[in-house]
């Protein structure tokens, strides 16, 4: 569903933990577990990517102003 290899996907363990969490919470329908786990992974993945972009933008903005703490007033 994610179009990724379970052997090379860097977040395979996180995805597996989510599947186990759903099962431990009483879900037994494989289709439902799969769908919920994929939705969760896509949500986390997009939030992580947005955070990386936000962090990168912040760092480049800070660097253009002399320091990550703002301008040096000395």
C-alpha positions as CSV (number, residue, x, y, z in Angstrom):
1,X,0.0,0.0,0.0
2,X,2.9,2.4,0.7
3,X,4.8,1.2,-2.4
4,X,7.9,0.6,-0.3
5,X,10.0,-2.5,0.4
6,X,9.6,-3.7,4.0
7,X,13.4,-4.5,3.9
8,X,14.6,-1.1,2.8
9,X,11.9,1.2,4.1
10,X,13.6,3.3,6.8
11,X,10.5,3.4,9.0
12,X,9.5,-0.3,8.7
13,X,9.9,-0.8,12.5
14,X,7.7,2.2,13.3
15,X,5.1,0.8,10.9
16,X,5.3,-2.7,12.4
17,X,4.9,-1.2,15.9
18,X,1.7,0.6,14.7
19,X,0.3,-2.7,13.3
20,X,1.0,-4.4,16.7
21,X,-0.5,-1.5,18.6
22,X,-3.7,-1.7,16.5
23,X,-3.9,-5.4,17.0
24,X,-3.3,-5.1,20.8
25,X,-6.1,-2.5,20.9
26,X,-8.5,-5.2,19.7
27,X,-8.5,-4.7,15.9
28,X,-8.6,-8.0,14.1
29,X,-9.6,-7.1,10.6
30,X,-6.4,-7.3,8.5
31,X,-7.7,-4.8,5.9
32,X,-8.6,-2.3,8.6
33,X,-5.3,-2.7,10.5
34,X,-3.4,-2.2,7.2
35,X,-5.4,0.8,6.2
36,X,-5.2,2.5,9.6
37,X,-1.4,1.8,9.8
38,X,-0.8,3.2,6.3
39,X,-2.9,6.3,7.0
40,X,-0.9,6.8,10.2
41,X,2.4,6.3,8.4
42,X,1.5,8.8,5.7
43,X,0.4,11.3,8.2
44,X,3.6,11.0,10.3
45,X,5.7,11.0,7.1
46,X,4.1,14.2,5.8
47,X,4.4,15.9,9.3
48,X,8.1,14.8,9.4
49,X,8.7,16.2,6.0
50,X,7.0,19.5,6.8
51,X,9.0,19.7,10.0
52,X,12.2,19.2,8.1
53,X,11.3,21.9,5.6
54,X,10.3,24.3,8.4
55,X,13.6,23.5,10.2
56,X,15.6,24.0,7.1
57,X,13.9,27.3,6.3
58,X,14.5,28.5,9.8
59,X,18.2,27.5,9.7
60,X,18.8,29.2,6.4
61,X,16.9,32.4,7.6
62,X,19.0,32.4,10.8
63,X,22.2,31.8,9.0
64,X,21.5,34.8,6.7
65,X,21.2,36.9,9.9
66,X,24.6,36.0,11.3
67,X,23.7,33.4,13.9
68,X,21.1,30.9,15.0
69,X,20.4,33.2,18.0
70,X,19.9,36.3,15.9
71,X,22.2,39.2,15.2
72,X,25.2,39.7,17.3
73,X,25.0,43.0,19.2
74,X,28.5,43.4,20.6
